[in-house]
Amino acid sequence: MNMRFDLKYLAGGDEVFGPNYGGATIYTVTRKGYSAECPNIGRLLTNLKFNLRGESEMMAAILDRHEAPEIAATEWLKANPPATKEWLAGVLTFEGRPAATALAHAVPPPHPGGFEQWIVSHKIPVGDAMAVAIDYVKKHGTFLFDGISIVIRGTVDGVTALLRALPAPALIVVVGALAWVLRRSLSLAAFVALALLFILNQGYWLATLETLSLVMVATLASTAIGVPLGIAAAHRPRLFAGLRPVLDLMQTLPTFVYLIPTLVLFGLGVVPGLISTVIFALPAPIRLTHLGISSVPKPLIEAGEAFGATPMQLLWKVELPSAASTIVAGITQCIMLSLSMVVIAALVGAGGLGVPVVRALNSVQVGMGFEAGFTIVLLAIILDRISRPSERGASR
């Protein structure tokens, strides 16, 4: 039921979608004998008829002007007395008085006034401004957004295709060997192999590969952006002072808030999910890289400068090696944050392990939800154990 936009049907027309802008007739059904038991209510339900214009005016008052439903209804009834008279024709109160007369003397609900009403009536058009801005950007940046979508979608699909090209046993052996090479722990390698075999046994192998490719691409993008920004912020305190409120905002805002504009600009699919994941995970490498570079002991810097090292040589041979463990910790946090976004990514069509979780929530399938959730936990443990920085002083 639409009276705000001029819609033209490409096919079907009123015969399929209904006349009067898609208007439909809705009947109120009561049990047999109810009208005889409660004649006034039965008469009211018989008389109660709405039209498209009335509904549109009511919804505009509630949604556009943000009025309380009872206030919007009272104002509409005052502005449309013929409708009230028609609805209450023949309806009596418990005392036997005509309902129309009783309604005229009824106390209306409290309406905000004074300062509160002035504030509400002078609403700052934040939502309207953002809607106009998004429409403008979408209209004039079509080629840019299409190019970004092609690059992101192609990268994620390429990584997924590469992982799928490897047989599952071979990939399990490779990941287990990687765990042993990085950690020199046979127990960890055995756990990784058994966990991946369990995921394969439960039938979530392909979904796990899709999630893994999304996490890998998001982590690479966040690292490529976050580490240089963190280094620059450590060398320029004013830059970090400007970045700090932005990073706080990125970590504080709910993910659905910035998912809305990305969904509008890029549509359903892996692209809005990946961009939202990068925004959510980006503060971790920036903050920890800044912390690591800022924590480099000054004697090391002074020794490098005394030997005539250039700023670039100081960065590569002194600062980065000294801050390596902290930077790797930031990348590990980035991986974990990216993995935590799999359900959000599934809500916008990105696929992966979030899909069975969403299906289980929608259909209340406890078994499927537990299987998918346990698979996500195992994948998180594997990525955390493999990617976490080595403990200082540990023997390799």
CORWODA-V253616 format. One record per residue. N is the residue number from 1. RES is the residue in three letters. PSI is psi in degrees with one decimal (NA if undefined). D_FIRST is the distance of its C-alpha to the first C-alpha in Angstrom with 1 decimal. Layout:
BEGIN
n->N res->RES psi->PSI d_first->D_FIRST
n->N res->RES psi->PSI d_first->D_FIRST
END
This chain:
BEGIN
n->1 res->MET psi->103.6 d_first->0.0
n->2 res->ASN psi->129.3 d_first->3.8
n->3 res->MET psi->7.9 d_first->6.9
n->4 res->ARG psi->-36.5 d_first->9.4
n->5 res->PHE psi->144.5 d_first->10.3
n->6 res->ASP psi->101.2 d_first->11.6
n->7 res->LEU psi->137.8 d_first->10.9
n->8 res->LYS psi->124.1 d_first->13.5
n->9 res->TYR psi->134.2 d_first->13.9
n->10 res->LEU psi->-30.7 d_first->17.4
n->11 res->ALA psi->157.4 d_first->17.7
n->12 res->GLY psi->-56.6 d_first->16.3
n->13 res->GLY psi->-157.6 d_first->14.1
n->14 res->ASP psi->-26.0 d_first->12.2
n->15 res->GLU psi->-30.1 d_first->14.8
n->16 res->VAL psi->-46.8 d_first->13.7
n->17 res->PHE psi->-7.1 d_first->10.0
n->18 res->GLY psi->147.0 d_first->9.3
n->19 res->PRO psi->175.5 d_first->9.6
n->20 res->ASN psi->57.4 d_first->7.9
n->21 res->TYR psi->38.0 d_first->5.8
n->22 res->GLY psi->17.9 d_first->5.1
n->23 res->GLY psi->148.0 d_first->4.9
n->24 res->ALA psi->153.4 d_first->7.6
n->25 res->THR psi->123.6 d_first->10.7
n->26 res->ILE psi->127.3 d_first->12.1
n->27 res->TYR psi->145.3 d_first->15.8
n->28 res->THR psi->121.2 d_first->18.2
n->29 res->VAL psi->130.8 d_first->21.3
n->30 res->THR psi->165.6 d_first->24.7
n->31 res->ARG psi->160.7 d_first->28.1
n->32 res->LYS psi->131.0 d_first->30.5
n->33 res->GLY psi->-2.4 d_first->32.4
n->34 res->TYR psi->-39.9 d_first->30.2
n->35 res->SER psi->-32.3 d_first->29.6
n->36 res->ALA psi->-34.7 d_first->33.3
n->37 res->GLU psi->-37.9 d_first->34.1
n->38 res->CYS psi->78.3 d_first->31.7
n->39 res->PRO psi->-35.1 d_first->31.1
n->40 res->ASN psi->-45.2 d_first->29.6
n->41 res->ILE psi->-40.6 d_first->26.8
n->42 res->GLY psi->-40.6 d_first->26.3
n->43 res->ARG psi->-38.4 d_first->26.2
n->44 res->LEU psi->-43.0 d_first->23.7
n->45 res->LEU psi->-32.5 d_first->21.3
n->46 res->THR psi->-39.4 d_first->21.8
n->47 res->ASN psi->-23.2 d_first->21.1
n->48 res->LEU psi->108.1 d_first->18.1
n->49 res->LYS psi->134.6 d_first->15.0
n->50 res->PHE psi->155.1 d_first->11.9
n->51 res->ASN psi->170.4 d_first->9.8
n->52 res->LEU psi->-40.1 d_first->6.7
n->53 res->ARG psi->-43.7 d_first->9.5
n->54 res->GLY psi->-44.2 d_first->11.2
n->55 res->GLU psi->-40.8 d_first->8.7
n->56 res->SER psi->-40.3 d_first->8.2
n->57 res->GLU psi->-40.0 d_first->12.0
n->58 res->MET psi->-45.6 d_first->12.7
n->59 res->MET psi->-34.0 d_first->11.1
n->60 res->ALA psi->-40.0 d_first->12.9
n->61 res->ALA psi->-37.6 d_first->16.0
n->62 res->ILE psi->-44.0 d_first->16.0
n->63 res->LEU psi->-41.7 d_first->15.2
n->64 res->ASP psi->-45.5 d_first->16.6
n->65 res->ARG psi->-3.0 d_first->19.4
n->66 res->HIS psi->39.9 d_first->20.1
n->67 res->GLU psi->150.1 d_first->20.8
n->68 res->ALA psi->144.7 d_first->21.6
n->69 res->PRO psi->-41.4 d_first->19.1
n->70 res->GLU psi->-34.6 d_first->21.8
n->71 res->ILE psi->-42.6 d_first->22.6
n->72 res->ALA psi->-39.9 d_first->19.1
n->73 res->ALA psi->-42.0 d_first->18.8
n->74 res->THR psi->-44.5 d_first->22.3
n->75 res->GLU psi->-39.1 d_first->21.7
n->76 res->TRP psi->-40.4 d_first->18.6
n->77 res->LEU psi->-36.9 d_first->20.7
n->78 res->LYS psi->-36.9 d_first->23.5
n->79 res->ALA psi->-12.3 d_first->21.7
n->80 res->ASN psi->67.3 d_first->20.3
n->81 res->PRO psi->-32.3 d_first->23.3
n->82 res->PRO psi->-36.2 d_first->22.5
n->83 res->ALA psi->-42.4 d_first->19.6
n->84 res->THR psi->-41.9 d_first->22.0
n->85 res->LYS psi->-38.5 d_first->24.7
n->86 res->GLU psi->-40.8 d_first->22.7
n->87 res->TRP psi->-36.3 d_first->21.7
n->88 res->LEU psi->12.1 d_first->25.3
n->89 res->ALA psi->119.8 d_first->27.1
n->90 res->GLY psi->1.4 d_first->29.9
n->91 res->VAL psi->133.7 d_first->29.2
n->92 res->LEU psi->155.6 d_first->32.4
n->93 res->THR psi->179.4 d_first->33.3
n->94 res->PHE psi->-28.8 d_first->35.9
n->95 res->GLU psi->-2.8 d_first->38.5
n->96 res->GLY psi->5.3 d_first->37.6
n->97 res->ARG psi->154.7 d_first->36.2
n->98 res->PRO psi->133.7 d_first->33.2
n->99 res->ALA psi->-31.8 d_first->30.2
n->100 res->ALA psi->-40.5 d_first->29.1
n->101 res->THR psi->-41.1 d_first->32.5
n->102 res->ALA psi->-37.7 d_first->32.5
n->103 res->LEU psi->-33.5 d_first->29.2
n->104 res->ALA psi->-28.3 d_first->30.6
n->105 res->HIS psi->6.5 d_first->33.5
n->106 res->ALA psi->150.4 d_first->31.6
n->107 res->VAL psi->121.5 d_first->32.1
n->108 res->PRO psi->156.4 d_first->29.0
n->109 res->PRO psi->152.7 d_first->28.4
n->110 res->PRO psi->135.2 d_first->30.3
n->111 res->HIS psi->129.9 d_first->28.8
n->112 res->PRO psi->138.9 d_first->30.3
n->113 res->GLY psi->-178.9 d_first->32.8
n->114 res->GLY psi->-137.7 d_first->35.6
n->115 res->PHE psi->-40.2 d_first->35.9
n->116 res->GLU psi->-44.3 d_first->32.9
n->117 res->GLN psi->-37.8 d_first->30.6
n->118 res->TRP psi->-41.1 d_first->32.2
n->119 res->ILE psi->-44.1 d_first->31.6
n->120 res->VAL psi->-39.5 d_first->27.9
n->121 res->SER psi->-15.7 d_first->27.4
n->122 res->HIS psi->51.3 d_first->29.3
n->123 res->LYS psi->133.4 d_first->27.3
n->124 res->ILE psi->123.9 d_first->28.7
n->125 res->PRO psi->62.7 d_first->25.9
n->126 res->VAL psi->-49.5 d_first->26.9
n->127 res->GLY psi->-42.9 d_first->23.4
n->128 res->ASP psi->-39.6 d_first->22.5
n->129 res->ALA psi->-41.6 d_first->26.0
n->130 res->MET psi->-38.2 d_first->25.7
n->131 res->ALA psi->-42.9 d_first->22.4
n->132 res->VAL psi->-41.8 d_first->24.1
n->133 res->ALA psi->-43.8 d_first->27.2
n->134 res->ILE psi->-42.1 d_first->25.6
n->135 res->ASP psi->-40.5 d_first->23.9
n->136 res->TYR psi->-46.8 d_first->27.2
n->137 res->VAL psi->-41.7 d_first->29.2
n->138 res->LYS psi->-37.2 d_first->27.0
n->139 res->LYS psi->-39.8 d_first->27.1
n->140 res->HIS psi->-3.1 d_first->30.9
n->141 res->GLY psi->30.6 d_first->32.0
n->142 res->THR psi->-46.5 d_first->30.7
n->143 res->PHE psi->-38.9 d_first->34.2
n->144 res->LEU psi->-47.7 d_first->35.3
n->145 res->PHE psi->-36.1 d_first->32.5
n->146 res->ASP psi->-40.2 d_first->32.9
n->147 res->GLY psi->-43.2 d_first->36.6
n->148 res->ILE psi->-41.1 d_first->36.3
n->149 res->SER psi->-41.9 d_first->34.0
n->150 res->ILE psi->-43.3 d_first->36.5
n->151 res->VAL psi->-47.9 d_first->39.4
n->152 res->ILE psi->-47.1 d_first->37.9
n->153 res->ARG psi->-39.6 d_first->36.5
n->154 res->GLY psi->-38.6 d_first->39.8
n->155 res->THR psi->-48.2 d_first->41.8
n->156 res->VAL psi->-44.1 d_first->40.0
n->157 res->ASP psi->-36.1 d_first->40.0
n->158 res->GLY psi->-43.8 d_first->43.6
n->159 res->VAL psi->-40.8 d_first->44.7
n->160 res->THR psi->-42.9 d_first->42.9
n->161 res->ALA psi->-38.2 d_first->44.5
n->162 res->LEU psi->-42.4 d_first->47.9
n->163 res->LEU psi->-37.2 d_first->47.6
n->164 res->ARG psi->-26.4 d_first->46.5
n->165 res->ALA psi->-27.0 d_first->49.4
n->166 res->LEU psi->132.7 d_first->51.8
n->167 res->PRO psi->146.8 d_first->52.6
n->168 res->ALA psi->-45.6 d_first->51.6
n->169 res->PRO psi->-40.2 d_first->55.3
n->170 res->ALA psi->-41.4 d_first->56.3
n->171 res->LEU psi->-37.5 d_first->53.6
n->172 res->ILE psi->-42.6 d_first->54.5
n->173 res->VAL psi->-41.4 d_first->58.1
n->174 res->VAL psi->-45.8 d_first->57.3
n->175 res->VAL psi->-40.0 d_first->55.3
n->176 res->GLY psi->-41.9 d_first->57.9
n->177 res->ALA psi->-38.4 d_first->60.7
n->178 res->LEU psi->-40.4 d_first->58.8
n->179 res->ALA psi->-39.6 d_first->58.6
n->180 res->TRP psi->-40.2 d_first->62.3
n->181 res->VAL psi->-40.8 d_first->63.2
n->182 res->LEU psi->-30.6 d_first->61.3
n->183 res->ARG psi->-11.7 d_first->62.3
n->184 res->ARG psi->45.1 d_first->65.4
n->185 res->SER psi->112.8 d_first->64.3
n->186 res->LEU psi->-34.5 d_first->64.6
n->187 res->SER psi->-40.8 d_first->62.7
n->188 res->LEU psi->-42.9 d_first->59.7
n->189 res->ALA psi->-41.1 d_first->59.9
n->190 res->ALA psi->-41.1 d_first->60.1
n->191 res->PHE psi->-44.4 d_first->57.1
n->192 res->VAL psi->-45.3 d_first->55.0
n->193 res->ALA psi->-44.8 d_first->56.1
n->194 res->LEU psi->-38.9 d_first->55.4
n->195 res->ALA psi->-41.9 d_first->52.0
n->196 res->LEU psi->-36.2 d_first->50.9
n->197 res->LEU psi->-38.1 d_first->52.4
n->198 res->PHE psi->-42.2 d_first->50.4
n->199 res->ILE psi->-41.8 d_first->47.1
n->200 res->LEU psi->-39.6 d_first->48.1
n->201 res->ASN psi->-34.6 d_first->48.9
n->202 res->GLN psi->-7.7 d_first->45.5
n->203 res->GLY psi->19.7 d_first->43.7
n->204 res->TYR psi->25.2 d_first->42.1
n->205 res->TRP psi->-49.5 d_first->44.4
n->206 res->LEU psi->-40.3 d_first->42.0
n->207 res->ALA psi->-36.1 d_first->39.4
n->208 res->THR psi->-39.4 d_first->42.2
n->209 res->LEU psi->-40.0 d_first->43.2
n->210 res->GLU psi->-43.8 d_first->39.8
n->211 res->THR psi->-41.2 d_first->39.7
n->212 res->LEU psi->-40.7 d_first->43.3
n->213 res->SER psi->-40.2 d_first->42.6
n->214 res->LEU psi->-42.3 d_first->39.7
n->215 res->VAL psi->-41.5 d_first->42.0
n->216 res->MET psi->-47.4 d_first->44.8
n->217 res->VAL psi->-42.5 d_first->42.9
n->218 res->ALA psi->-39.1 d_first->41.3
n->219 res->THR psi->-42.0 d_first->44.8
n->220 res->LEU psi->-43.2 d_first->46.5
n->221 res->ALA psi->-43.9 d_first->44.0
n->222 res->SER psi->-39.5 d_first->44.3
n->223 res->THR psi->-42.5 d_first->48.0
n->224 res->ALA psi->-30.1 d_first->48.4
n->225 res->ILE psi->-42.3 d_first->46.5
n->226 res->GLY psi->-41.4 d_first->47.6
n->227 res->VAL psi->-49.1 d_first->51.4
n->228 res->PRO psi->-38.8 d_first->52.2
n->229 res->LEU psi->-40.1 d_first->50.1
n->230 res->GLY psi->-40.1 d_first->51.9
n->231 res->ILE psi->-46.6 d_first->55.3
n->232 res->ALA psi->-38.5 d_first->54.5
n->233 res->ALA psi->-33.4 d_first->53.3
n->234 res->ALA psi->-31.3 d_first->56.6
n->235 res->HIS psi->-17.3 d_first->58.6
n->236 res->ARG psi->95.3 d_first->56.7
n->237 res->PRO psi->-33.2 d_first->56.0
n->238 res->ARG psi->-36.1 d_first->53.9
n->239 res->LEU psi->-42.8 d_first->51.5
n->240 res->PHE psi->-35.3 d_first->51.1
n->241 res->ALA psi->-34.9 d_first->50.6
n->242 res->GLY psi->-31.0 d_first->47.6
n->243 res->LEU psi->-28.2 d_first->46.3
n->244 res->ARG psi->-49.4 d_first->46.6
n->245 res->PRO psi->-31.0 d_first->43.5
n->246 res->VAL psi->-43.1 d_first->41.5
n->247 res->LEU psi->-40.3 d_first->42.7
n->248 res->ASP psi->-40.4 d_first->42.0
n->249 res->LEU psi->-41.2 d_first->38.4
n->250 res->MET psi->-33.7 d_first->38.0
n->251 res->GLN psi->-18.4 d_first->39.4
n->252 res->THR psi->-39.1 d_first->37.6
n->253 res->LEU psi->136.8 d_first->34.0
n->254 res->PRO psi->146.0 d_first->32.0
n->255 res->THR psi->-28.7 d_first->31.4
n->256 res->PHE psi->-21.8 d_first->27.6
n->257 res->VAL psi->-50.3 d_first->27.8
n->258 res->TYR psi->-1.8 d_first->29.4
n->259 res->LEU psi->-28.6 d_first->27.7
n->260 res->ILE psi->-54.2 d_first->24.4
n->261 res->PRO psi->-37.1 d_first->26.0
n->262 res->THR psi->-35.4 d_first->28.0
n->263 res->LEU psi->-38.0 d_first->25.0
n->264 res->VAL psi->-40.6 d_first->23.1
n->265 res->LEU psi->-36.0 d_first->26.4
n->266 res->PHE psi->-9.6 d_first->27.7
n->267 res->GLY psi->179.9 d_first->24.8
n->268 res->LEU psi->150.3 d_first->25.3
n->269 res->GLY psi->-166.8 d_first->28.9
n->270 res->VAL psi->-23.1 d_first->32.3
n->271 res->VAL psi->-55.1 d_first->32.3
n->272 res->PRO psi->-34.4 d_first->30.1
n->273 res->GLY psi->-42.3 d_first->31.7
n->274 res->LEU psi->-43.0 d_first->35.2
n->275 res->ILE psi->-43.0 d_first->34.6
n->276 res->SER psi->-37.4 d_first->33.3
n->277 res->THR psi->-42.6 d_first->36.4
n->278 res->VAL psi->-43.3 d_first->38.7
n->279 res->ILE psi->-39.7 d_first->37.4
n->280 res->PHE psi->-36.3 d_first->37.8
n->281 res->ALA psi->-13.8 d_first->41.3
n->282 res->LEU psi->-37.8 d_first->42.8
n->283 res->PRO psi->-30.0 d_first->44.2
n->284 res->ALA psi->-54.4 d_first->46.6
n->285 res->PRO psi->-32.0 d_first->48.7
n->286 res->ILE psi->-49.2 d_first->48.7
n->287 res->ARG psi->-45.6 d_first->49.9
n->288 res->LEU psi->-30.7 d_first->52.5
n->289 res->THR psi->-43.2 d_first->53.8
n->290 res->HIS psi->-42.4 d_first->54.3
n->291 res->LEU psi->-44.0 d_first->56.0
n->292 res->GLY psi->-45.9 d_first->58.3
n->293 res->ILE psi->-38.7 d_first->59.4
n->294 res->SER psi->-22.8 d_first->59.9
n->295 res->SER psi->3.5 d_first->62.0
n->296 res->VAL psi->128.9 d_first->64.5
n->297 res->PRO psi->135.5 d_first->67.9
n->298 res->LYS psi->-35.2 d_first->69.4
n->299 res->PRO psi->-34.5 d_first->72.8
n->300 res->LEU psi->-43.2 d_first->71.3
n->301 res->ILE psi->-45.3 d_first->69.7
n->302 res->GLU psi->-36.9 d_first->73.0
n->303 res->ALA psi->-41.2 d_first->75.0
n->304 res->GLY psi->-42.3 d_first->72.9
n->305 res->GLU psi->-34.5 d_first->73.2
n->306 res->ALA psi->-30.9 d_first->77.0
n->307 res->PHE psi->6.8 d_first->77.3
n->308 res->GLY psi->23.4 d_first->75.6
n->309 res->ALA psi->140.5 d_first->72.2
n->310 res->THR psi->164.8 d_first->69.5
n->311 res->PRO psi->-37.5 d_first->66.1
n->312 res->MET psi->-38.5 d_first->64.7
n->313 res->GLN psi->-39.7 d_first->67.6
n->314 res->LEU psi->-40.1 d_first->67.1
n->315 res->LEU psi->-49.2 d_first->63.4
n->316 res->TRP psi->-31.5 d_first->64.1
n->317 res->LYS psi->-11.8 d_first->67.4
n->318 res->VAL psi->-57.9 d_first->67.2
n->319 res->GLU psi->-50.6 d_first->63.8
n->320 res->LEU psi->-45.2 d_first->61.7
n->321 res->PRO psi->-36.8 d_first->64.3
n->322 res->SER psi->-34.6 d_first->64.6
n->323 res->ALA psi->10.7 d_first->60.8
n->324 res->ALA psi->-44.7 d_first->60.1
n->325 res->SER psi->-39.0 d_first->59.5
n->326 res->THR psi->-39.9 d_first->57.1
n->327 res->ILE psi->-41.2 d_first->55.1
n->328 res->VAL psi->-36.5 d_first->55.0
n->329 res->ALA psi->-38.4 d_first->53.7
n->330 res->GLY psi->-38.8 d_first->50.9
n->331 res->ILE psi->-38.6 d_first->50.1
n->332 res->THR psi->-44.1 d_first->50.2
n->333 res->GLN psi->-37.0 d_first->47.7
n->334 res->CYS psi->-39.9 d_first->45.5
n->335 res->ILE psi->-44.9 d_first->45.6
n->336 res->MET psi->-41.1 d_first->44.7
n->337 res->LEU psi->-37.9 d_first->41.9
n->338 res->SER psi->-40.8 d_first->40.5
n->339 res->LEU psi->-31.7 d_first->40.8
n->340 res->SER psi->-10.6 d_first->38.9
n->341 res->MET psi->6.6 d_first->35.9
n->342 res->VAL psi->-36.8 d_first->35.6
n->343 res->VAL psi->-43.0 d_first->32.8
n->344 res->ILE psi->-42.4 d_first->30.8
n->345 res->ALA psi->-35.3 d_first->31.5
n->346 res->ALA psi->-30.8 d_first->30.3
n->347 res->LEU psi->-23.7 d_first->26.9
n->348 res->VAL psi->15.9 d_first->26.3
n->349 res->GLY psi->23.3 d_first->27.9
n->350 res->ALA psi->-13.6 d_first->31.6
n->351 res->GLY psi->-167.5 d_first->33.0
n->352 res->GLY psi->-163.5 d_first->36.2
n->353 res->LEU psi->-14.6 d_first->37.1
n->354 res->GLY psi->-23.1 d_first->33.9
n->355 res->VAL psi->-52.4 d_first->32.0
n->356 res->PRO psi->-30.0 d_first->33.8
n->357 res->VAL psi->-45.7 d_first->33.5
n->358 res->VAL psi->-42.2 d_first->29.7
n->359 res->ARG psi->-40.8 d_first->29.7
n->360 res->ALA psi->-37.5 d_first->32.1
n->361 res->LEU psi->-40.3 d_first->29.9
n->362 res->ASN psi->-36.0 d_first->26.8
n->363 res->SER psi->7.0 d_first->28.8
n->364 res->VAL psi->50.4 d_first->31.5
n->365 res->GLN psi->98.2 d_first->34.3
n->366 res->VAL psi->-41.4 d_first->37.2
n->367 res->GLY psi->-48.6 d_first->39.6
n->368 res->MET psi->-42.1 d_first->37.6
n->369 res->GLY psi->-40.9 d_first->36.8
n->370 res->PHE psi->-42.1 d_first->40.4
n->371 res->GLU psi->-48.9 d_first->41.6
n->372 res->ALA psi->-40.9 d_first->39.4
n->373 res->GLY psi->-41.2 d_first->40.1
n->374 res->PHE psi->-34.9 d_first->43.8
n->375 res->THR psi->-41.9 d_first->43.7
n->376 res->ILE psi->-40.1 d_first->42.2
n->377 res->VAL psi->-44.7 d_first->45.0
n->378 res->LEU psi->-42.8 d_first->47.7
n->379 res->LEU psi->-38.4 d_first->46.5
n->380 res->ALA psi->-41.5 d_first->46.4
n->381 res->ILE psi->-43.2 d_first->50.0
n->382 res->ILE psi->-49.5 d_first->51.2
n->383 res->LEU psi->-37.8 d_first->49.8
n->384 res->ASP psi->-44.6 d_first->51.1
n->385 res->ARG psi->-33.2 d_first->54.6
n->386 res->ILE psi->-38.7 d_first->55.0
n->387 res->SER psi->-11.7 d_first->53.7
n->388 res->ARG psi->148.1 d_first->55.1
n->389 res->PRO psi->150.0 d_first->58.0
n->390 res->SER psi->144.9 d_first->61.5
n->391 res->GLU psi->138.9 d_first->63.2
n->392 res->ARG psi->134.8 d_first->66.0
n->393 res->GLY psi->-4.9 d_first->69.4
n->394 res->ALA psi->141.1 d_first->68.2
n->395 res->SER psi->139.3 d_first->70.4
n->396 res->ARG psi->NA d_first->69.0
END
